[in-house]
């Protein structure tokens, strides 16, 4: 079976996010002072060949832990669906 994974990788809450801070500080300048606390991460989409949903999720989790996310500085979450 083929599965699609949507993965969100974000800096850990305890760490500074210079990009997010710069965007937050710019919001009042563009007329959006009510927006604050911006955090910037990345989104990854990938496809997996697996026998079932559990196996696909396990492969995505392994990919995140071993390559896609730096677990010292980042957290990740994902959703897997059959395609």
Residue pairs with C-beta under 8 A, 6 or more apart in sequence:
1 49
1 50
1 51
1 52
1 56
1 82
2 47
2 48
2 49
2 82
2 83
3 47
3 48
3 49
3 50
3 53
3 56
3 80
3 81
3 82
3 83
4 45
4 46
4 47
4 48
4 80
4 81
4 82
4 83
5 44
5 45
5 46
5 47
5 48
5 56
5 60
5 78
5 79
5 80
6 43
6 44
6 45
6 78
6 79
7 43
7 44
7 45
7 46
7 60
7 64
7 68
7 76
7 77
7 78
8 41
8 42
8 43
8 76
8 77
8 78
9 41
9 42
9 43
9 44
9 64
9 68
9 69
9 74
9 75
9 76
10 39
10 41
10 74
10 75
10 76
11 17
11 20
11 39
11 40
11 41
11 73
11 74
11 75
12 73
12 74
12 75
15 73
17 38
17 39
17 40
19 40
20 37
20 38
20 39
20 40
21 38
23 38
23 40
24 35
24 36
24 37
24 38
27 33
27 34
27 35
27 36
27 38
41 74
44 68
46 60
46 63
47 83
48 56
48 59
48 60
48 80
50 56
50 59
53 80
53 82
56 80
57 78
57 80
60 78
60 80
61 78
64 76
64 78
65 71
68 76
69 75
69 76
